[in-house]
Amino acid sequence: MSSGTSWTKLFFVGLWSILNFCRKLFFNIIFIIIFIAFITVLLKDKDKVVVPSDSALIVKMAGSLVIEKRGVDPFEEFMQEAFEDDNKDAEVMLQDVLFALENAKHDKRIKVLVLDLSMLSSAGLDKLEQVAQGIESFKESGKPVYAVGDYFSQNQYYLAAHADHLYLNPMGFMLFEGYGRYPTYYRSMIEKLKAKTHIFKVGTYKSAIEPYIRDDMSDAAKEANQAWLSAMWSQYKQNVAQTRGVSVDNFDDKLDEFYNKFDAANGDFAQYALQNGWVDALKTREQVRQELIEVVGKNDNGDTFTQITLANYLKIINPPLPTVQNNIDKVGIVVAKGSILDGKQKPGEIGGDSTAALLRKARLDNSIKSVVLYVDSPGGSAFASEIIRQEVEELKAAGKPVVAVMSTYAASGGYWISAGADQIWAAPSTITGSIGIFGMFLTFENTLDYLGIHTDGVGTTEFAGLRLSKDLDPGMAKILQRGIEHGYDQFISLVADKRNMSKEQVDHIAQGRVWIGNTAKELGLVDELGYLQDGIKSAAKLANLDQYDTQYVQRNLSSKELFWKEVLGQAAVYMDGSFKTKTPSGLLKLVNSVSAELDLSIKFNDPRGVYAFCLECNL
């Protein structure tokens, strides 16, 4: 055997050994995970979570408050929980919080409610209002509510204000910013890249494309944004002022006025909050802990007060049980949350095909007699929006009433999919309207020319030359703009037909302008003001149901998904209820914001490049 043959043989033997080792390692890891999960199941009775007598329920909302969680890989979720890895995209379900508050109100084992809001990030005002109502309902039981924090963001304080005892750390901080809309603009950057922006739109106020063609906000956009932001801020102030017993005028100090008050507090934010009645007292974490020990006693370890976390409480009061079919008539709930994209999308985003499939599933389910379309979306693909709307029409044709319930957002495409419902409910703070469409893309002929790259050739028609590397022919631009105009006419015609208005009336309040829920009702864009439970009752009434259940209509998991969810879900590790604070730096917030906007533009996939999207809706 030659030397070359020997080395070749050794190479392949070594390669096979490495591959065989990796294969064994992979399956051993899988085996260990399954083994751990199996042992966890065997021992779960031993470590069974219980609600101690006279406990404090710690309501800790880590992440964004949502009506539907994003679809995540079960293995990834398991690893994050098992190793207590911080999830920057953490989410907490609004319905879980409301259910826990209502149950704790009547639970004799729960003696006090503690709001730990330090990790609550984003939450729409409509969602905060529902949780606030849940807190007020809990207080009817006579049980006290504590809100404690090292600092309070504006969202966090909205809930904290409803506590009986509101404590801030002596080194704490809080400040009312109000609501603002300050997008990032890219025109100068695009010019430096020598790219050319092609915009097609209808609507004076359709400012979603402004960041790509301007370096500042237009006067029309400022007018529209100022109107709905001011209306929302007024709602916030009135609620907090009434709850805390302070003047509604105490929120909008000018910088000089604020400085005088701040100077009187010796430049101490915590003292400023105390002197202005925003908090009841300044207390350290240990002082709070000792006070709660006096209320509910020490835990078994003797190191803190008797308590149970929201996550563990939900495990007890709402265990994961298999769906049991019964003969009771149902109101189906189809959640449409996120940007509207074409095709199939995971939960947390709206897919034209996937959301339409859920509506179709509700239509074919004989036990479902009416449907609530629960919308929380700033819009997106016009084509996908229409596919979803068509399924709403099919439901109605099948004799099943449809009620649209708008959460934080139901604008542009979010309004498109809602418009055909038999009835539309919105929260007073819902951001809706933005009835208008646009199309946009960039061409890079100048960028490539600068780099010495050129495009040329021949085609059988003038359409064959459409390339991102070539300038857009003026004739083609006219065609695209005409298509956008048709799409806008289609949008306002739809609204006019479904809302019993003339096209002229719709056009007057459309033009891409954003409205808040209260104003939208006055304009006739929505029927009633309320929340999900109000919409469910309305849907049941429209279907003449006296007794009914509710059922969330969801995609059926595959056998593989069910297996991994069951196996990995059993090994989950839950965080403790200690007070923790973690917020991203200002620079990181800016980077994340810009990244999210650019990522969204990349994900847009309307087959015609036509969008009904409200970029300005995001606070």
BAVOZA-107926 format. One record per residue (C-alpha): x, y, z. Coordinates in steps of 0.1 Angstrom, whole numbers, plus 5000, padded with zeros to 4 digits. Layout:
BEGIN
{xx->X	yy->Y	zz->Z}
...
***
This chain:
BEGIN
{xx->5000	yy->5000	zz->5000}
{xx->5014	yy->5034	zz->4990}
{xx->5020	yy->5062	zz->5014}
{xx->4993	yy->5083	zz->4997}
{xx->4968	yy->5056	zz->5001}
{xx->4976	yy->5052	zz->5038}
{xx->4971	yy->5089	zz->5045}
{xx->4939	yy->5089	zz->5026}
{xx->4926	yy->5059	zz->5046}
{xx->4937	yy->5075	zz->5078}
{xx->4919	yy->5108	zz->5069}
{xx->4886	yy->5091	zz->5062}
{xx->4889	yy->5069	zz->5093}
{xx->4895	yy->5100	zz->5114}
{xx->4867	yy->5119	zz->5097}
{xx->4843	yy->5090	zz->5104}
{xx->4854	yy->5088	zz->5140}
{xx->4847	yy->5125	zz->5145}
{xx->4813	yy->5122	zz->5128}
{xx->4805	yy->5092	zz->5149}
{xx->4815	yy->5110	zz->5180}
{xx->4794	yy->5140	zz->5172}
{xx->4764	yy->5118	zz->5164}
{xx->4767	yy->5100	zz->5197}
{xx->4772	yy->5133	zz->5216}
{xx->4741	yy->5147	zz->5200}
{xx->4719	yy->5118	zz->5209}
{xx->4733	yy->5116	zz->5244}
{xx->4724	yy->5153	zz->5250}
{xx->4689	yy->5146	zz->5238}
{xx->4687	yy->5116	zz->5260}
{xx->4699	yy->5136	zz->5290}
{xx->4673	yy->5163	zz->5284}
{xx->4645	yy->5137	zz->5281}
{xx->4658	yy->5119	zz->5312}
{xx->4658	yy->5151	zz->5332}
{xx->4623	yy->5159	zz->5321}
{xx->4612	yy->5123	zz->5330}
{xx->4628	yy->5127	zz->5365}
{xx->4611	yy->5161	zz->5369}
{xx->4577	yy->5145	zz->5361}
{xx->4583	yy->5117	zz->5387}
{xx->4593	yy->5142	zz->5414}
{xx->4568	yy->5169	zz->5406}
{xx->4544	yy->5157	zz->5433}
{xx->4573	yy->5160	zz->5458}
{xx->4580	yy->5195	zz->5447}
{xx->4544	yy->5204	zz->5441}
{xx->4538	yy->5241	zz->5442}
{xx->4512	yy->5251	zz->5467}
{xx->4497	yy->5284	zz->5478}
{xx->4507	yy->5290	zz->5514}
{xx->4481	yy->5303	zz->5538}
{xx->4482	yy->5340	zz->5543}
{xx->4505	yy->5347	zz->5514}
{xx->4514	yy->5377	zz->5493}
{xx->4507	yy->5372	zz->5456}
{xx->4536	yy->5389	zz->5438}
{xx->4524	yy->5400	zz->5404}
{xx->4556	yy->5404	zz->5384}
{xx->4551	yy->5412	zz->5348}
{xx->4585	yy->5407	zz->5330}
{xx->4585	yy->5420	zz->5295}
{xx->4558	yy->5432	zz->5272}
{xx->4521	yy->5429	zz->5281}
{xx->4504	yy->5412	zz->5251}
{xx->4472	yy->5395	zz->5239}
{xx->4492	yy->5367	zz->5222}
{xx->4527	yy->5355	zz->5227}
{xx->4551	yy->5351	zz->5197}
{xx->4557	yy->5315	zz->5186}
{xx->4590	yy->5303	zz->5199}
{xx->4610	yy->5271	zz->5196}
{xx->4602	yy->5248	zz->5226}
{xx->4639	yy->5238	zz->5230}
{xx->4651	yy->5274	zz->5230}
{xx->4624	yy->5284	zz->5256}
{xx->4634	yy->5254	zz->5277}
{xx->4671	yy->5264	zz->5277}
{xx->4663	yy->5300	zz->5286}
{xx->4642	yy->5289	zz->5316}
{xx->4664	yy->5261	zz->5327}
{xx->4695	yy->5283	zz->5328}
{xx->4677	yy->5315	zz->5339}
{xx->4689	yy->5333	zz->5308}
{xx->4674	yy->5367	zz->5305}
{xx->4650	yy->5370	zz->5276}
{xx->4650	yy->5405	zz->5261}
{xx->4618	yy->5396	zz->5242}
{xx->4599	yy->5383	zz->5272}
{xx->4561	yy->5386	zz->5271}
{xx->4533	yy->5381	zz->5296}
{xx->4497	yy->5374	zz->5286}
{xx->4472	yy->5401	zz->5296}
{xx->4445	yy->5374	zz->5301}
{xx->4467	yy->5355	zz->5325}
{xx->4472	yy->5386	zz->5347}
{xx->4435	yy->5394	zz->5347}
{xx->4426	yy->5358	zz->5355}
{xx->4450	yy->5357	zz->5384}
{xx->4438	yy->5390	zz->5399}
{xx->4401	yy->5378	zz->5397}
{xx->4410	yy->5345	zz->5412}
{xx->4431	yy->5360	zz->5440}
{xx->4403	yy->5383	zz->5449}
{xx->4382	yy->5353	zz->5461}
{xx->4412	yy->5331	zz->5472}
{xx->4413	yy->5330	zz->5510}
{xx->4449	yy->5320	zz->5510}
{xx->4459	yy->5353	zz->5493}
{xx->4461	yy->5380	zz->5520}
{xx->4478	yy->5408	zz->5501}
{xx->4488	yy->5417	zz->5465}
{xx->4523	yy->5430	zz->5457}
{xx->4529	yy->5447	zz->5424}
{xx->4566	yy->5442	zz->5413}
{xx->4566	yy->5462	zz->5381}
{xx->4603	yy->5467	zz->5377}
{xx->4606	yy->5445	zz->5346}
{xx->4574	yy->5456	zz->5328}
{xx->4585	yy->5471	zz->5296}
{xx->4560	yy->5479	zz->5268}
{xx->4522	yy->5479	zz->5273}
{xx->4494	yy->5496	zz->5254}
{xx->4473	yy->5520	zz->5275}
{xx->4442	yy->5498	zz->5268}
{xx->4460	yy->5468	zz->5284}
{xx->4472	yy->5489	zz->5314}
{xx->4436	yy->5501	zz->5319}
{xx->4423	yy->5465	zz->5320}
{xx->4449	yy->5455	zz->5346}
{xx->4441	yy->5486	zz->5366}
{xx->4405	yy->5476	zz->5366}
{xx->4415	yy->5442	zz->5378}
{xx->4435	yy->5457	zz->5407}
{xx->4405	yy->5479	zz->5417}
{xx->4383	yy->5448	zz->5416}
{xx->4408	yy->5429	zz->5438}
{xx->4407	yy->5458	zz->5463}
{xx->4369	yy->5453	zz->5467}
{xx->4379	yy->5422	zz->5487}
{xx->4393	yy->5444	zz->5514}
{xx->4428	yy->5430	zz->5509}
{xx->4456	yy->5456	zz->5506}
{xx->4477	yy->5462	zz->5475}
{xx->4513	yy->5472	zz->5476}
{xx->4534	yy->5486	zz->5448}
{xx->4571	yy->5487	zz->5454}
{xx->4599	yy->5498	zz->5431}
{xx->4634	yy->5512	zz->5428}
{xx->4620	yy->5534	zz->5400}
{xx->4588	yy->5536	zz->5380}
{xx->4585	yy->5541	zz->5343}
{xx->4554	yy->5559	zz->5330}
{xx->4537	yy->5526	zz->5321}
{xx->4547	yy->5510	zz->5354}
{xx->4534	yy->5539	zz->5374}
{xx->4500	yy->5538	zz->5358}
{xx->4495	yy->5504	zz->5376}
{xx->4514	yy->5514	zz->5407}
{xx->4491	yy->5544	zz->5412}
{xx->4462	yy->5520	zz->5420}
{xx->4480	yy->5505	zz->5450}
{xx->4469	yy->5512	zz->5486}
{xx->4506	yy->5515	zz->5495}
{xx->4530	yy->5529	zz->5469}
{xx->4567	yy->5529	zz->5479}
{xx->4597	yy->5541	zz->5461}
{xx->4633	yy->5534	zz->5470}
{xx->4651	yy->5564	zz->5487}
{xx->4676	yy->5563	zz->5458}
{xx->4647	yy->5558	zz->5433}
{xx->4636	yy->5577	zz->5403}
{xx->4604	yy->5585	zz->5384}
{xx->4595	yy->5611	zz->5358}
{xx->4565	yy->5617	zz->5335}
{xx->4576	yy->5620	zz->5299}
{xx->4541	yy->5621	zz->5283}
{xx->4536	yy->5605	zz->5250}
{xx->4557	yy->5613	zz->5219}
{xx->4564	yy->5601	zz->5185}
{xx->4600	yy->5607	zz->5173}
{xx->4608	yy->5585	zz->5143}
{xx->4643	yy->5581	zz->5128}
{xx->4647	yy->5595	zz->5093}
{xx->4670	yy->5581	zz->5066}
{xx->4668	yy->5604	zz->5036}
{xx->4703	yy->5618	zz->5039}
{xx->4717	yy->5584	zz->5045}
{xx->4699	yy->5571	zz->5014}
{xx->4713	yy->5600	zz->4994}
{xx->4748	yy->5593	zz->5006}
{xx->4743	yy->5557	zz->4994}
{xx->4732	yy->5572	zz->4961}
{xx->4701	yy->5551	zz->4962}
{xx->4668	yy->5564	zz->4947}
{xx->4635	yy->5562	zz->4966}
{xx->4603	yy->5555	zz->4946}
{xx->4572	yy->5563	zz->4966}
{xx->4535	yy->5557	zz->4956}
{xx->4509	yy->5568	zz->4981}
{xx->4475	yy->5583	zz->4987}
{xx->4466	yy->5603	zz->5018}
{xx->4477	yy->5636	zz->5031}
{xx->4485	yy->5620	zz->5065}
{xx->4500	yy->5588	zz->5052}
{xx->4534	yy->5594	zz->5068}
{xx->4547	yy->5559	zz->5071}
{xx->4570	yy->5565	zz->5042}
{xx->4583	yy->5599	zz->5055}
{xx->4614	yy->5585	zz->5071}
{xx->4627	yy->5574	zz->5036}
{xx->4620	yy->5607	zz->5018}
{xx->4625	yy->5633	zz->5046}
{xx->4649	yy->5642	zz->5074}
{xx->4621	yy->5656	zz->5096}
{xx->4584	yy->5652	zz->5103}
{xx->4560	yy->5670	zz->5079}
{xx->4536	yy->5696	zz->5092}
{xx->4506	yy->5674	zz->5083}
{xx->4521	yy->5644	zz->5102}
{xx->4528	yy->5667	zz->5132}
{xx->4492	yy->5679	zz->5132}
{xx->4477	yy->5644	zz->5132}
{xx->4502	yy->5629	zz->5156}
{xx->4498	yy->5657	zz->5181}
{xx->4460	yy->5653	zz->5181}
{xx->4459	yy->5616	zz->5190}
{xx->4490	yy->5617	zz->5213}
{xx->4473	yy->5646	zz->5233}
{xx->4441	yy->5627	zz->5236}
{xx->4459	yy->5596	zz->5249}
{xx->4479	yy->5617	zz->5273}
{xx->4447	yy->5632	zz->5286}
{xx->4433	yy->5598	zz->5293}
{xx->4465	yy->5588	zz->5312}
{xx->4465	yy->5620	zz->5333}
{xx->4429	yy->5618	zz->5343}
{xx->4431	yy->5582	zz->5354}
{xx->4462	yy->5587	zz->5375}
{xx->4451	yy->5620	zz->5389}
{xx->4418	yy->5606	zz->5400}
{xx->4434	yy->5575	zz->5415}
{xx->4461	yy->5594	zz->5434}
{xx->4439	yy->5624	zz->5443}
{xx->4462	yy->5649	zz->5427}
{xx->4455	yy->5677	zz->5402}
{xx->4455	yy->5668	zz->5365}
{xx->4475	yy->5700	zz->5359}
{xx->4504	yy->5685	zz->5379}
{xx->4517	yy->5665	zz->5350}
{xx->4527	yy->5691	zz->5324}
{xx->4553	yy->5713	zz->5341}
{xx->4575	yy->5733	zz->5318}
{xx->4612	yy->5727	zz->5323}
{xx->4616	yy->5759	zz->5344}
{xx->4586	yy->5750	zz->5366}
{xx->4598	yy->5715	zz->5371}
{xx->4633	yy->5728	zz->5380}
{xx->4619	yy->5750	zz->5408}
{xx->4601	yy->5720	zz->5423}
{xx->4631	yy->5698	zz->5418}
{xx->4654	yy->5723	zz->5434}
{xx->4630	yy->5725	zz->5464}
{xx->4635	yy->5688	zz->5468}
{xx->4673	yy->5694	zz->5468}
{xx->4677	yy->5677	zz->5434}
{xx->4665	yy->5644	zz->5447}
{xx->4641	yy->5626	zz->5424}
{xx->4627	yy->5604	zz->5451}
{xx->4620	yy->5634	zz->5474}
{xx->4604	yy->5652	zz->5445}
{xx->4581	yy->5622	zz->5439}
{xx->4572	yy->5622	zz->5476}
{xx->4566	yy->5659	zz->5479}
{xx->4543	yy->5659	zz->5448}
{xx->4522	yy->5630	zz->5461}
{xx->4533	yy->5605	zz->5435}
{xx->4543	yy->5580	zz->5462}
{xx->4533	yy->5574	zz->5498}
{xx->4567	yy->5568	zz->5513}
{xx->4604	yy->5562	zz->5505}
{xx->4614	yy->5527	zz->5517}
{xx->4644	yy->5505	zz->5511}
{xx->4639	yy->5469	zz->5499}
{xx->4645	yy->5456	zz->5534}
{xx->4620	yy->5480	zz->5550}
{xx->4594	yy->5468	zz->5525}
{xx->4603	yy->5432	zz->5532}
{xx->4599	yy->5437	zz->5570}
{xx->4566	yy->5455	zz->5565}
{xx->4552	yy->5426	zz->5544}
{xx->4565	yy->5401	zz->5570}
{xx->4543	yy->5419	zz->5596}
{xx->4514	yy->5416	zz->5573}
{xx->4517	yy->5379	zz->5562}
{xx->4545	yy->5365	zz->5583}
{xx->4577	yy->5348	zz->5573}
{xx->4581	yy->5320	zz->5548}
{xx->4593	yy->5285	zz->5558}
{xx->4629	yy->5295	zz->5553}
{xx->4625	yy->5325	zz->5575}
{xx->4643	yy->5348	zz->5551}
{xx->4614	yy->5368	zz->5536}
{xx->4577	yy->5371	zz->5537}
{xx->4553	yy->5343	zz->5528}
{xx->4547	yy->5346	zz->5491}
{xx->4538	yy->5330	zz->5457}
{xx->4548	yy->5343	zz->5423}
{xx->4523	yy->5350	zz->5395}
{xx->4539	yy->5322	zz->5374}
{xx->4535	yy->5296	zz->5401}
{xx->4500	yy->5308	zz->5411}
{xx->4489	yy->5304	zz->5374}
{xx->4502	yy->5269	zz->5374}
{xx->4479	yy->5261	zz->5403}
{xx->4447	yy->5279	zz->5393}
{xx->4451	yy->5273	zz->5355}
{xx->4469	yy->5240	zz->5350}
{xx->4475	yy->5229	zz->5314}
{xx->4447	yy->5205	zz->5307}
{xx->4437	yy->5188	zz->5275}
{xx->4408	yy->5204	zz->5257}
{xx->4376	yy->5187	zz->5265}
{xx->4349	yy->5189	zz->5238}
{xx->4314	yy->5196	zz->5250}
{xx->4281	yy->5204	zz->5234}
{xx->4279	yy->5239	zz->5248}
{xx->4277	yy->5266	zz->5221}
{xx->4309	yy->5287	zz->5219}
{xx->4321	yy->5322	zz->5210}
{xx->4353	yy->5316	zz->5191}
{xx->4382	yy->5341	zz->5196}
{xx->4407	yy->5346	zz->5168}
{xx->4437	yy->5367	zz->5177}
{xx->4452	yy->5389	zz->5150}
{xx->4483	yy->5404	zz->5167}
{xx->4514	yy->5419	zz->5150}
{xx->4523	yy->5432	zz->5116}
{xx->4502	yy->5418	zz->5087}
{xx->4524	yy->5397	zz->5063}
{xx->4516	yy->5376	zz->5034}
{xx->4516	yy->5338	zz->5037}
{xx->4518	yy->5317	zz->5069}
{xx->4533	yy->5333	zz->5100}
{xx->4539	yy->5322	zz->5136}
{xx->4518	yy->5334	zz->5165}
{xx->4527	yy->5370	zz->5173}
{xx->4525	yy->5380	zz->5137}
{xx->4495	yy->5380	zz->5113}
{xx->4498	yy->5359	zz->5082}
{xx->4473	yy->5363	zz->5054}
{xx->4471	yy->5326	zz->5050}
{xx->4475	yy->5315	zz->5086}
{xx->4450	yy->5340	zz->5101}
{xx->4425	yy->5333	zz->5074}
{xx->4429	yy->5295	zz->5082}
{xx->4420	yy->5302	zz->5118}
{xx->4388	yy->5321	zz->5107}
{xx->4380	yy->5292	zz->5083}
{xx->4385	yy->5267	zz->5112}
{xx->4360	yy->5287	zz->5133}
{xx->4336	yy->5287	zz->5103}
{xx->4337	yy->5249	zz->5099}
{xx->4335	yy->5242	zz->5137}
{xx->4298	yy->5236	zz->5143}
{xx->4301	yy->5243	zz->5180}
{xx->4313	yy->5279	zz->5173}
{xx->4283	yy->5301	zz->5168}
{xx->4299	yy->5336	zz->5166}
{xx->4335	yy->5349	zz->5164}
{xx->4355	yy->5377	zz->5180}
{xx->4383	yy->5389	zz->5159}
{xx->4407	yy->5403	zz->5185}
{xx->4430	yy->5428	zz->5167}
{xx->4462	yy->5443	zz->5179}
{xx->4480	yy->5454	zz->5147}
{xx->4493	yy->5486	zz->5130}
{xx->4487	yy->5469	zz->5096}
{xx->4510	yy->5457	zz->5068}
{xx->4504	yy->5439	zz->5036}
{xx->4472	yy->5451	zz->5018}
{xx->4469	yy->5418	zz->5000}
{xx->4471	yy->5397	zz->5032}
{xx->4446	yy->5421	zz->5048}
{xx->4421	yy->5415	zz->5020}
{xx->4426	yy->5377	zz->5023}
{xx->4417	yy->5379	zz->5060}
{xx->4387	yy->5402	zz->5053}
{xx->4374	yy->5378	zz->5027}
{xx->4373	yy->5350	zz->5054}
{xx->4354	yy->5374	zz->5077}
{xx->4328	yy->5377	zz->5049}
{xx->4326	yy->5339	zz->5046}
{xx->4319	yy->5336	zz->5084}
{xx->4291	yy->5361	zz->5081}
{xx->4277	yy->5343	zz->5050}
{xx->4277	yy->5311	zz->5071}
{xx->4254	yy->5328	zz->5096}
{xx->4281	yy->5334	zz->5122}
{xx->4282	yy->5370	zz->5135}
{xx->4317	yy->5386	zz->5137}
{xx->4327	yy->5412	zz->5163}
{xx->4360	yy->5430	zz->5159}
{xx->4376	yy->5440	zz->5192}
{xx->4405	yy->5465	zz->5189}
{xx->4433	yy->5464	zz->5214}
{xx->4462	yy->5489	zz->5214}
{xx->4464	yy->5492	zz->5176}
{xx->4439	yy->5485	zz->5148}
{xx->4452	yy->5509	zz->5122}
{xx->4456	yy->5507	zz->5084}
{xx->4456	yy->5470	zz->5076}
{xx->4444	yy->5464	zz->5112}
{xx->4413	yy->5485	zz->5103}
{xx->4410	yy->5468	zz->5069}
{xx->4405	yy->5434	zz->5085}
{xx->4381	yy->5448	zz->5111}
{xx->4359	yy->5469	zz->5088}
{xx->4337	yy->5440	zz->5076}
{xx->4327	yy->5429	zz->5111}
{xx->4291	yy->5431	zz->5122}
{xx->4302	yy->5452	zz->5151}
{xx->4334	yy->5470	zz->5161}
{xx->4346	yy->5476	zz->5196}
{xx->4376	yy->5497	zz->5205}
{xx->4392	yy->5508	zz->5238}
{xx->4391	yy->5545	zz->5245}
{xx->4428	yy->5546	zz->5238}
{xx->4429	yy->5523	zz->5207}
{xx->4450	yy->5538	zz->5179}
{xx->4430	yy->5532	zz->5148}
{xx->4421	yy->5547	zz->5114}
{xx->4452	yy->5554	zz->5092}
{xx->4430	yy->5545	zz->5062}
{xx->4454	yy->5548	zz->5034}
{xx->4480	yy->5527	zz->5014}
{xx->4514	yy->5532	zz->5000}
{xx->4541	yy->5514	zz->4980}
{xx->4578	yy->5520	zz->4981}
{xx->4611	yy->5506	zz->4969}
{xx->4647	yy->5517	zz->4964}
{xx->4667	yy->5514	zz->4932}
{xx->4705	yy->5514	zz->4933}
{xx->4716	yy->5524	zz->4898}
{xx->4736	yy->5554	zz->4911}
{xx->4752	yy->5534	zz->4939}
{xx->4763	yy->5507	zz->4915}
{xx->4775	yy->5533	zz->4890}
{xx->4797	yy->5549	zz->4917}
{xx->4812	yy->5514	zz->4922}
{xx->4817	yy->5509	zz->4885}
{xx->4788	yy->5483	zz->4882}
{xx->4762	yy->5487	zz->4854}
{xx->4731	yy->5469	zz->4842}
{xx->4721	yy->5467	zz->4805}
{xx->4704	yy->5443	zz->4782}
{xx->4673	yy->5437	zz->4761}
{xx->4638	yy->5423	zz->4767}
{xx->4606	yy->5414	zz->4748}
{xx->4586	yy->5441	zz->4766}
{xx->4592	yy->5473	zz->4785}
{xx->4583	yy->5454	zz->4818}
{xx->4613	yy->5431	zz->4814}
{xx->4637	yy->5458	zz->4825}
{xx->4624	yy->5462	zz->4860}
{xx->4655	yy->5458	zz->4882}
{xx->4667	yy->5473	zz->4915}
{xx->4699	yy->5480	zz->4896}
{xx->4681	yy->5503	zz->4871}
{xx->4661	yy->5535	zz->4874}
{xx->4623	yy->5532	zz->4873}
{xx->4608	yy->5542	zz->4840}
{xx->4584	yy->5572	zz->4844}
{xx->4557	yy->5552	zz->4825}
{xx->4560	yy->5524	zz->4850}
{xx->4559	yy->5548	zz->4879}
{xx->4526	yy->5561	zz->4865}
{xx->4512	yy->5526	zz->4864}
{xx->4522	yy->5519	zz->4900}
{xx->4508	yy->5551	zz->4913}
{xx->4475	yy->5544	zz->4895}
{xx->4474	yy->5510	zz->4912}
{xx->4479	yy->5526	zz->4946}
{xx->4451	yy->5551	zz->4938}
{xx->4429	yy->5522	zz->4930}
{xx->4439	yy->5505	zz->4962}
{xx->4430	yy->5536	zz->4982}
{xx->4396	yy->5538	zz->4964}
{xx->4391	yy->5501	zz->4973}
{xx->4399	yy->5508	zz->5009}
{xx->4375	yy->5538	zz->5014}
{xx->4348	yy->5521	zz->4993}
{xx->4350	yy->5491	zz->5017}
{xx->4348	yy->5513	zz->5048}
{xx->4319	yy->5533	zz->5032}
{xx->4300	yy->5502	zz->5025}
{xx->4305	yy->5485	zz->5058}
{xx->4301	yy->5516	zz->5080}
{xx->4271	yy->5531	zz->5061}
{xx->4289	yy->5562	zz->5050}
{xx->4295	yy->5579	zz->5017}
{xx->4329	yy->5576	zz->5000}
{xx->4333	yy->5614	zz->5005}
{xx->4327	yy->5611	zz->5042}
{xx->4352	yy->5583	zz->5045}
{xx->4378	yy->5602	zz->5024}
{xx->4374	yy->5632	zz->5047}
{xx->4384	yy->5612	zz->5078}
{xx->4408	yy->5589	zz->5060}
{xx->4438	yy->5602	zz->5041}
{xx->4460	yy->5580	zz->5063}
{xx->4451	yy->5600	zz->5094}
{xx->4453	yy->5583	zz->5128}
{xx->4425	yy->5585	zz->5154}
{xx->4422	yy->5575	zz->5190}
{xx->4393	yy->5552	zz->5200}
{xx->4371	yy->5579	zz->5216}
{xx->4373	yy->5600	zz->5185}
{xx->4369	yy->5570	zz->5162}
{xx->4335	yy->5563	zz->5178}
{xx->4324	yy->5599	zz->5173}
{xx->4335	yy->5596	zz->5136}
{xx->4316	yy->5564	zz->5131}
{xx->4346	yy->5542	zz->5126}
{xx->4338	yy->5520	zz->5156}
{xx->4305	yy->5512	zz->5172}
{xx->4312	yy->5509	zz->5209}
{xx->4340	yy->5515	zz->5235}
{xx->4350	yy->5485	zz->5256}
{xx->4374	yy->5456	zz->5259}
{xx->4375	yy->5419	zz->5250}
{xx->4348	yy->5407	zz->5275}
{xx->4325	yy->5434	zz->5261}
{xx->4330	yy->5421	zz->5226}
{xx->4325	yy->5385	zz->5237}
{xx->4291	yy->5394	zz->5253}
{xx->4281	yy->5413	zz->5221}
{xx->4291	yy->5384	zz->5199}
{xx->4270	yy->5360	zz->5220}
{xx->4241	yy->5384	zz->5219}
{xx->4243	yy->5386	zz->5181}
{xx->4242	yy->5348	zz->5179}
{xx->4212	yy->5347	zz->5204}
{xx->4233	yy->5327	zz->5229}
{xx->4221	yy->5326	zz->5265}
{xx->4247	yy->5301	zz->5277}
{xx->4280	yy->5297	zz->5261}
{xx->4317	yy->5290	zz->5265}
{xx->4346	yy->5309	zz->5249}
{xx->4373	yy->5291	zz->5228}
{xx->4405	yy->5305	zz->5214}
{xx->4408	yy->5292	zz->5179}
{xx->4444	yy->5282	zz->5174}
{xx->4465	yy->5262	zz->5149}
{xx->4467	yy->5225	zz->5157}
{xx->4502	yy->5215	zz->5168}
{xx->4519	yy->5187	zz->5149}
{xx->4527	yy->5154	zz->5168}
{xx->4563	yy->5164	zz->5169}
{xx->4555	yy->5199	zz->5184}
{xx->4532	yy->5183	zz->5210}
{xx->4559	yy->5159	zz->5220}
{xx->4586	yy->5185	zz->5226}
{xx->4562	yy->5209	zz->5242}
{xx->4552	yy->5182	zz->5267}
{xx->4587	yy->5169	zz->5273}
{xx->4605	yy->5202	zz->5276}
{xx->4576	yy->5220	zz->5293}
{xx->4577	yy->5196	zz->5323}
{xx->4613	yy->5206	zz->5330}
{xx->4606	yy->5244	zz->5332}
{xx->4622	yy->5264	zz->5360}
{xx->4604	yy->5294	zz->5374}
{xx->4620	yy->5325	zz->5387}
{xx->4616	yy->5335	zz->5423}
{xx->4596	yy->5366	zz->5434}
{xx->4625	yy->5388	zz->5445}
{xx->4625	yy->5424	zz->5434}
{xx->4648	yy->5428	zz->5404}
{xx->4655	yy->5457	zz->5381}
{xx->4670	yy->5456	zz->5346}
{xx->4665	yy->5480	zz->5318}
{xx->4685	yy->5485	zz->5286}
{xx->4707	yy->5515	zz->5282}
{xx->4695	yy->5545	zz->5262}
{xx->4720	yy->5538	zz->5234}
{xx->4708	yy->5502	zz->5233}
{xx->4671	yy->5514	zz->5231}
{xx->4680	yy->5536	zz->5202}
{xx->4698	yy->5508	zz->5183}
{xx->4670	yy->5484	zz->5190}
{xx->4644	yy->5509	zz->5178}
{xx->4662	yy->5516	zz->5145}
{xx->4670	yy->5479	zz->5140}
{xx->4633	yy->5470	zz->5146}
{xx->4621	yy->5496	zz->5120}
{xx->4646	yy->5483	zz->5094}
{xx->4638	yy->5447	zz->5102}
{xx->4601	yy->5454	zz->5097}
{xx->4607	yy->5469	zz->5062}
{xx->4627	yy->5438	zz->5052}
{xx->4600	yy->5415	zz->5064}
{xx->4573	yy->5432	zz->5044}
{xx->4563	yy->5408	zz->5016}
{xx->4532	yy->5419	zz->4999}
{xx->4532	yy->5403	zz->4965}
{xx->4523	yy->5437	zz->4949}
{xx->4544	yy->5458	zz->4972}
{xx->4513	yy->5476	zz->4985}
{xx->4510	yy->5483	zz->5022}
{xx->4483	yy->5496	zz->5046}
{xx->4506	yy->5502	zz->5075}
{xx->4507	yy->5528	zz->5103}
{xx->4544	yy->5533	zz->5112}
{xx->4536	yy->5564	zz->5133}
{xx->4513	yy->5544	zz->5156}
{xx->4543	yy->5530	zz->5175}
{xx->4550	yy->5550	zz->5206}
***
